[in-house]
Amino acid sequence: MFENTATKKVIDVSVGISSSTPVYPGDPVPDIKKVFCLPDDGASVSSISMGSHTGTHIDAPSHILEDGKAVDNLSLDKLVGNAFVVDLSDVSETIKKSDLENIFNKLDLADNMDILLIKTQNSNLWNDFSTVGMESMISLDRSAGEWIVERGFKTVGIDGFSVDVEPDLEVHRLLLENEINIIECLNFNGVSDGIYSFVCLPIKMEGCDGSPARAILINNP
């Protein structure tokens, strides 16, 4: 029998993709053009050109690991499950291990909490794309990455361009080497901290280093 979902609230935490969507400095700018138009051609069809890390996206291990898995080979079960949204909007600089510990020491979370989603001041920037820049984004330092590995999370998501504060991508490497999925450019505007069901699935782009994704939270009253 199907479960009654009428009382559940689905929250879209994805960043939309358009020609004005900001991208990581140097990445391809998205370009969406009409190829066929409904009045003249009987159907509408568009061409889409963009980088594999545009908008809300999942980083595959092959993004930085030479022998890493491509995005179409990721275990999807790690991208669906119970998630905790932690609100670190009060952190104005790099997120450290102590910031995460201070939150979690106050909580009694179940052992099956596999997905960590980090809300920061970054989410405010998605309200006005003109203000989005790499220099404005809050990221994680290595100590935060090590804490995530120690806690045994399978997936971590953040609302900025990158989990890394430094261009050497050491936090990316640490997480991906430990088979922890990375989701970037989430938008937690209007989302309260707490426990949710979470779904974030990449486009099945064969052999690719990442993919845009649609991410949702499901609030179970």
MIPAVO-770077 format. One line per 3 residues: number of its first residue (from 1); for each residue x, y, z of N, C-alpha, C. Coordinates in steps of 0.1 Angstrom, whole numbers. Example, Ala and Ser with C-alpha at 12.3 -4.5 7.8 and 13.67 -1.06 7.14 Angstrom:
<sites>
1) 132 -57 78 123 -45 78 132 -33 78; 128 -22 71 137 -11 71 129 0 79
</sites>
This chain:
<sites>
1) 9 -12 0 0 0 0 9 12 0; 5 22 -8 13 35 -9 11 43 4; 22 49 8 22 57 20 15 71 17
4) 7 76 26 1 89 24 11 100 27; 14 107 16 24 118 18 18 132 18; 5 132 21 -2 146 20 3 155 31
7) 8 150 42 12 158 53 27 161 52; 34 156 43 48 158 41 51 171 33; 61 178 36 65 190 29 78 188 22
10) 78 190 9 90 189 1 96 202 -1; 108 204 2 115 217 1 127 215 -9; 126 224 -20 136 224 -30 148 232 -25
13) 160 226 -24 171 233 -19 182 234 -30; 177 234 -43 186 235 -54 187 249 -59; 199 252 -65 201 265 -72 197 263 -86
16) 188 272 -91 184 271 -105 195 274 -115; 194 269 -127 204 271 -137 199 279 -149; 205 290 -151 202 299 -163 214 306 -167
19) 213 315 -177 225 322 -182 231 331 -172; 223 334 -161 228 343 -151 233 336 -138; 232 323 -138 237 315 -127 252 317 -125
22) 257 321 -113 271 323 -111 278 309 -111; 290 309 -115 298 297 -115 312 299 -108; 318 288 -105 331 289 -99 341 296 -109
25) 349 305 -104 357 313 -113 365 304 -123; 363 307 -136 370 300 -146 361 289 -153; 351 285 -146 342 274 -151 334 280 -163
28) 329 271 -172 320 276 -183 308 282 -178; 304 293 -184 291 300 -181 280 293 -188; 269 290 -181 258 282 -188 252 291 -199
31) 248 283 -210 242 290 -222 231 281 -226; 219 286 -225 207 279 -229 200 286 -240; 198 280 -251 192 286 -263 181 278 -269
34) 171 285 -274 160 278 -281 165 274 -295; 163 261 -298 167 256 -312 154 255 -320; 143 250 -314 130 249 -321 120 256 -312
37) 111 263 -318 101 271 -311 87 265 -314; 78 264 -304 65 258 -305 57 263 -316; 56 277 -318 47 282 -328 51 278 -342
40) 64 278 -345 69 276 -358 73 261 -361; 77 254 -351 82 240 -353 74 229 -347; 63 233 -340 55 223 -334 59 217 -321
43) 71 221 -317 76 217 -304 88 226 -300; 90 227 -287 101 235 -282 113 226 -278; 125 230 -283 137 222 -280 148 232 -278
46) 156 230 -267 167 239 -264 180 232 -264; 191 240 -267 204 235 -266 210 240 -253; 217 231 -246 222 235 -232 238 233 -232
49) 245 243 -229 259 243 -227 263 248 -213; 270 239 -206 274 244 -192 285 234 -187; 291 238 -176 301 230 -170 294 219 -162
52) 302 209 -159 296 197 -151 294 201 -136; 299 213 -132 298 217 -118 290 230 -117; 279 231 -125 271 242 -125 259 241 -116
55) 255 252 -109 244 251 -100 246 241 -89; 235 236 -84 237 225 -74 242 213 -81; 253 208 -76 260 197 -83 267 187 -73
58) 270 175 -78 277 165 -71 291 163 -77; 301 164 -68 315 161 -73 317 146 -73; 321 141 -84 326 127 -84 340 126 -80
61) 345 114 -75 359 113 -71 368 116 -83; 364 113 -95 373 116 -107 375 131 -109; 368 139 -101 370 154 -102 384 158 -98
64) 390 150 -88 403 153 -84 412 141 -82; 406 129 -82 414 116 -80 416 110 -93; 428 106 -97 432 101 -110 424 89 -113
67) 422 80 -103 415 67 -106 402 67 -99; 396 79 -97 384 80 -90 372 76 -98; 361 73 -92 349 69 -99 343 81 -106
70) 336 78 -118 329 89 -125 315 90 -118; 308 101 -122 295 104 -115 285 93 -117; 285 86 -129 275 76 -132 278 63 -124
73) 289 62 -117 292 50 -109 291 52 -94; 286 64 -90 284 66 -76 273 58 -71; 274 54 -58 263 46 -51 252 56 -47
76) 241 55 -54 230 64 -52 224 63 -38; 225 51 -32 220 50 -18 226 59 -8; 238 64 -11 245 74 -2 240 88 -4
79) 232 90 -14 226 103 -17 212 104 -14; 206 94 -7 193 94 -3 192 89 11; 186 96 20 185 91 34 182 102 44
82) 185 99 57 183 108 68 194 118 68; 191 131 69 201 142 68 198 151 80; 209 157 85 208 168 95 213 181 89
85) 204 191 89 208 204 84 213 211 97; 226 215 96 232 222 108 234 237 103; 229 246 112 229 260 109 242 267 115
88) 251 270 106 263 277 110 264 291 104; 252 297 103 251 310 97 259 321 105; 261 318 118 268 327 127 283 327 125
91) 288 317 117 303 316 115 306 325 103; 315 335 105 318 345 95 331 342 87; 338 332 92 350 328 85 350 313 82
94) 361 307 81 362 293 77 356 284 88; 348 274 84 342 265 94 353 255 98; 354 253 111 364 244 117 358 233 125
97) 366 223 129 361 212 136 353 216 149; 358 227 156 352 231 168 338 237 165; 336 243 154 322 248 150 312 236 149
100) 317 225 143 308 214 141 306 207 155; 317 205 162 315 199 175 306 206 185; 307 219 185 299 227 194 284 225 191
103) 280 223 178 266 220 175 262 206 179; 271 196 175 267 182 177 268 178 192; 276 184 200 277 181 214 264 184 221
106) 256 193 216 243 196 222 231 187 217; 234 178 208 224 170 202 225 156 205; 214 149 204 214 134 205 209 128 192
109) 218 126 183 214 122 170 215 107 168; 206 101 160 205 87 158 218 82 150; 222 70 152 234 65 146 232 64 130
112) 220 64 125 218 63 111 217 76 104; 223 86 110 224 100 104 236 100 94; 233 97 81 244 95 72 248 108 64
115) 239 117 64 241 129 55 242 142 63; 253 150 61 254 162 68 253 174 58; 244 183 61 241 194 52 244 207 60
118) 253 215 55 258 227 63 253 240 57; 244 246 65 239 259 61 248 270 67; 252 280 58 261 291 62 255 304 57
121) 263 314 58 259 327 52 258 327 37; 264 316 31 264 315 17 249 315 11; 240 309 18 226 308 13 220 322 10
124) 224 332 18 219 345 16 223 351 3; 235 347 -2 240 352 -15 232 347 -27; 225 336 -26 218 331 -37 205 339 -40
127) 201 348 -30 190 357 -33 193 367 -43; 206 370 -44 210 381 -54 223 376 -60; 221 370 -72 233 365 -79 244 375 -81
130) 241 388 -82 251 398 -85 261 399 -74; 257 394 -62 266 395 -50 275 383 -48; 273 373 -56 279 360 -54 294 360 -60
133) 303 357 -52 317 357 -56 325 347 -47; 335 341 -52 343 332 -44 348 338 -31; 351 350 -32 357 357 -20 347 358 -9
136) 334 357 -12 323 358 -2 319 345 4; 324 334 -2 319 321 3 326 315 15; 318 309 24 323 302 36 326 288 32
139) 337 282 36 341 269 33 346 262 45; 351 250 43 356 241 55 371 241 55; 377 240 67 391 238 67 394 223 69
142) 406 219 69 410 205 70 404 198 83; 405 206 94 400 200 107 385 196 106; 377 204 99 363 201 97 361 189 88
145) 370 188 78 369 176 69 373 164 77; 383 164 85 387 153 93 376 148 103; 369 158 109 358 155 118 347 148 110
148) 344 152 98 333 146 90 337 131 87; 350 129 84 354 115 82 353 107 94; 357 112 106 357 105 118 343 101 122
151) 333 110 119 319 108 123 313 97 114; 319 94 103 314 84 94 302 88 85; 301 101 82 291 105 72 294 100 58
154) 284 97 51 285 92 37 284 103 27; 278 114 30 276 125 21 277 138 29; 283 149 24 283 162 30 279 172 19
157) 270 181 23 266 192 13 268 205 20; 271 215 11 273 229 16 267 238 6; 264 251 10 257 260 2 266 270 -5
160) 278 266 -7 288 275 -14 294 268 -26; 302 275 -33 308 269 -46 317 257 -42; 323 257 -30 333 246 -28 334 243 -13
163) 337 231 -9 339 227 5 353 232 9; 361 236 0 375 240 3 377 254 4; 384 258 14 388 272 16 400 276 7
166) 409 266 4 421 268 -3 420 261 -17; 427 267 -27 426 262 -41 433 248 -43; 440 243 -33 447 230 -34 437 218 -33
169) 425 221 -28 414 211 -28 417 200 -18; 424 203 -7 427 192 2 415 186 10; 405 194 12 393 189 18 385 180 8
172) 385 184 -4 379 176 -15 386 162 -15; 399 163 -15 407 150 -16 405 141 -3; 404 147 8 402 140 21 389 133 20
175) 378 140 16 365 134 16 363 124 6; 368 127 -6 366 117 -17 374 105 -16; 386 106 -10 394 94 -8 388 85 2
178) 379 91 11 372 83 21 358 79 16; 355 81 3 343 77 -3 331 85 3; 333 98 6 322 106 11 318 116 -1
181) 306 115 -4 301 123 -15 301 138 -12; 303 146 -21 303 161 -19 292 167 -28; 284 175 -22 273 183 -29 276 197 -26
184) 276 205 -37 279 220 -35 268 228 -42; 268 241 -38 258 251 -43 244 247 -39; 242 242 -27 228 241 -22 223 254 -18
187) 210 255 -16 204 268 -12 194 265 0; 199 269 12 191 267 24 183 279 29; 180 288 20 172 300 24 159 295 29
190) 155 300 41 142 296 47 141 282 53; 153 275 53 153 261 59 158 262 73; 151 256 82 155 256 96 165 243 98
193) 173 244 108 182 233 111 173 222 117; 177 209 116 170 198 120 172 186 111; 163 176 114 164 163 107 154 162 96
196) 158 158 84 150 157 72 153 144 65; 144 140 56 147 130 46 153 139 34; 163 133 28 170 140 17 172 132 5
199) 170 138 -7 173 132 -20 180 141 -28; 191 136 -34 199 145 -44 205 135 -54; 200 135 -66 205 126 -76 211 133 -88
202) 223 128 -92 230 135 -104 224 130 -117; 225 138 -127 222 133 -141 232 122 -144; 228 111 -150 237 100 -153 245 103 -165
205) 256 111 -163 265 115 -173 277 106 -173; 278 97 -183 287 86 -183 302 91 -184; 310 87 -174 324 90 -174 327 104 -170
208) 317 111 -164 320 125 -161 324 127 -147; 331 139 -144 337 142 -131 327 148 -122; 315 151 -126 305 157 -117 292 159 -125
211) 281 163 -119 269 165 -126 260 175 -118; 252 183 -125 242 191 -118 232 181 -112; 225 185 -102 215 176 -95 203 184 -90
214) 192 178 -87 181 184 -81 181 178 -66; 181 187 -57 182 183 -43 169 187 -35; 163 178 -28 151 181 -20 153 176 -5
217) 146 184 4 145 180 17 130 176 19; 127 166 27 113 162 30 112 163 45; 103 172 49 100 174 63 89 165 67
220) 91 156 76 81 147 81 76 152 94; 64 157 94 58 163 107 56 152 118
</sites>
